[in-house]
Amino acid sequence: MGSGMDLLIKGAQQIGIHLGEVEQEKFRLYAELIEDWSKKINLVSYQSEEELYRSHFLDSLFCGSGYEFQKAEKVIDLGSGAGFPAIPLKICFPNLQFWLVESRNKRCGFLQRVIEELNLDDCFVVWDRIEKIAHQKEYRGTIDCAVARAVAPLSVLLELGLPFLRRKGVLIALKGHAVIEEIKTAGRALEILGGAVDQVIPYYFPGEKGRNVVVVYKREGNSPRQVSQEAGYSSKKTIMSVEGAVFSGI
């Protein structure tokens, strides 16, 4: 067993996730697909197998430190890219219905291939922009949990993500060391959107770059249908922020 897998297994155990042989094999295959497709398209940055398992696979699983995914049914990944955090979470919680939202066609092709090769049931790729599908009836107000990793500043992410959630649904954001300032900046948008900060959970694993934090937001009220201008973010600003920030610094 490689060092990357060892680290993943031990790290997952710390947050109560057991990786059996089935899950381990899916992670191995996922890593192989990432390595293969990275020769053709720009998927994700990593220097070694250990870094891939630690900084991307294990990092994604830390969403589970802020939420009990066993109780969820519908989860959406906002800006999935190479599949983080959606694919690692789906491997460990196969009961979930998962929607992976990605605006870039080539990455959607990669995600679809991963879903097929790993035999991930109830896992769907949505080729579209987050801000467009948030207002579609089949998504708006129907999701138990939205997850996001390195997608956008919290103020923008809340505007994009909270409309997906049912009442008492949660948005989980994996963020870096500057998160406290982001939380303060997002206060006005959060008030308008009918949400509240539920938990801010620091976490650490060997080799991590700076402090990492899981921020959990809970939807308390109804989100207005048109929030961009009132919250201080025009539609154009939101789109630009997301496109410019997706997977930056990873």
VEXDOVEX-844179 format. One record per residue (C-alpha): x, y, z. Coordinates in steps of 0.1 Angstrom, whole numbers, plus 5000, padded with zeros to 4 digits. Example, Ala and Ser with C-alpha at 12.3 -4.5 7.8 and 13.67 -1.06 7.14 Angstrom:
512349555078 513749895071 
This chain:
500050005000 501450344990 502250625014 499450834999 496850575006 498150525041 497850895048 494350905034 493150605055 494650745087 493351095081 489850965072 489750765105 490351085124 487051225111 485150895115 485350775079 486350415073 487950325040 487449955032 488849775002 486049894979 486650254987 490450224985 490150074950 487950354939 490450614951 493250434933 491350434901 490450794906 494150884910 494950694878 492250884859 493551214872 497151124862 496051014827 493751304819 496251564833 498351484803 495551624781 493951894801 494752114831 492951944859 494651994893 498052084906 500051824926 503751724927 503451364940 500951084947 501251164984 500251534977 497251424956 495951194983 496651445011 495951784997 492951684975 491451354985 491751395023 491151765022 487851695004 486751455031 487151715058 483751835047 482651545069 483951715100 481251975098 478251765086 476751425090 476451315054 474650995064 471551205071 471651385037 470051275004 470751554979 474151724977 475551964951 479152054944 479552414933 482352434907 483452074908 486552104885 488451774889 485751644913 486751804946 485151764971 482351564954 484051254942 485851164974 482651234994 480651014970 483150734973 482750735011 478950805012 477450614983 473950674995 474151044984 472551184953 475251414940 475151694914 478551814901 478252164886 481052254862 481052524834 483952384814 483152114789 486451924790 486351894828 482751774825 483951504802 486551404828 483951394856 481551184835 484450934828 485150914866 481550844874 481450564848 484750404857 484050414895 480450304891 479050594911 475250564911 473050874915 475951104905 475251364878 477351614859 475751944852 477452144824 476352504833 477152804854 476152794890 474353124889 472153004861 470952674875 470352814910 467052964897 465852654880 462952484898 464452134899 467352274920 466252584938 465352514974 465652134971 469252054982 470251925017 473852025014 476052234990 479752194991 482452414976 486252414976 488352704963 485552844942 484953204952 485053444982 482453365008 480353664999 479953544963 479753184973 476753244996 474953434969 475453144945 474952854970 472252934995 469352954969 469952584962 469252484998 465952375014 465152525048 467752415074 469952295045 473752375049 476552505027 480052375035 483052575023 486652455026 488652775031 492152885039 493753095067 492053425056 488553295063 487753515093 488053825072 485953665045 483253585071 483153945082 482854075046 480053825038 477953945067 475654175047 475053915019 474353655045 471653875061 469953935028 470053575018 468453435050 471453235062 473453205094 476953085103 476552755120 480152635126 483752735119 485952435123 489752455120 491552135108 495052025101 496951745085 500651695078 502051895049 499152135046 499752485034 498452725060 495452695082 492452525068 488852575079 485452425073 482852695073 479252565077 476352795068 472752705075 469752845055 467352995081 464953185059 463853225023 466353364998 465053634976 464853544939 467053834928 469753904953 472854004933 472354384932 470954414967 473754214981 476354434963 477254184936 475954244900 475453924879 478554024859 480654064891 479453724903 480353544871 483753714869 484553634905 483753264901 485653224868 488653404882 488753214915 487952854905 490752634918 493052934923 495952854946 495552474944 
